[in-house]
Amino acid sequence: MIEVQTKGPVTTLRLNRPDKANALTADMLKDLRDAVRSAAHQNALILTGAGSVFSAGADLEAARAGLATSPLWEEVSAAVASFQGLSVAALNGTVAGGSFGMVLACDLRLAVPAAKFFYPVMRLGFLPQPSDPARMAALIGPARTKMILMAGQKITAEQAAAWGLIDEICNAPDLLARAHALTEPVCDAKPDHIAGIRALIPDQSRN
C-alpha cells in the first residue's frame, strides 16, 4: 500500500489506501521507512497520498493494539529527516495524528486548499511521537504548537500557510507538478553541492 515511483533522481512515495483515508498500519510504516532509506542516494524525495486525505494517522484497530506508541513512527520520520536531497510533502488532503511526523521532517510542504491539520493526542490519551513537538515548534512556535497538541485545534490550509506549517497551497491537479518543479534544481546538481548548501542552512525542524 506504499507505491514507489522512481524517475531519474526523484523518488515519489504514495500512500495508497484511500478507502481507509490512508490510515497507516505497521506493515505500511515498515515499507515506508524502508522505501525512504532505499531512496537515500536520490536527489529528491516526494511524499504524497491517494484520494482526498493524505493520512488519518494510525489505523484505528492497529492503534488500539499498540501501534500508536510504536517506534516505527520515529523510524519513518528519522529516515525522512536524514534524507540529504530535497524532500517535499505534497499533501493531497488532511494530515492527522502520527502522520504529522513524516510531514514535519520534510524540507518543504505543499497542500491542497481543502486540507486540514490536527493531532488529537490530548483527547485520545496518547503522547505525540517524540520528535514531533520540537519539529512543529521550530516551524510555528511553541504557542501555536500548543494550539494543535494541547488545545486540540483543527486548522485549515490557509491557517497552516499563515503559521508556516506549510509553505504553499496548490490546487489538486497542480500539486505534484509543483512538487516536481521545486525539485528540478537539485535534480541537476551533484550530491556534494546539495550537501554543501544544506549544511549552510540552519534547520531545527530536522534535528
Secondary structure, 3 states (H helix, E strand, C coil): CEEEEEECCEEEEEECCHHHCCCECHHHHHHHHHHHHHCCCCCEEEEEECCCEEECCECHHHHHCCHHHCCHHHHHHHHHHCCCCEEEEEECCEEEHHHHHHHHCCCEEEECCCCEEECCHHHHCCCCCCCHHHHHHHHHCHHHHHHHHCCCCCEEHHHHHHHCCCCEECCHHHHHHHHHHHHHHHHCCCHHHHHHHHHCCCCHHHC
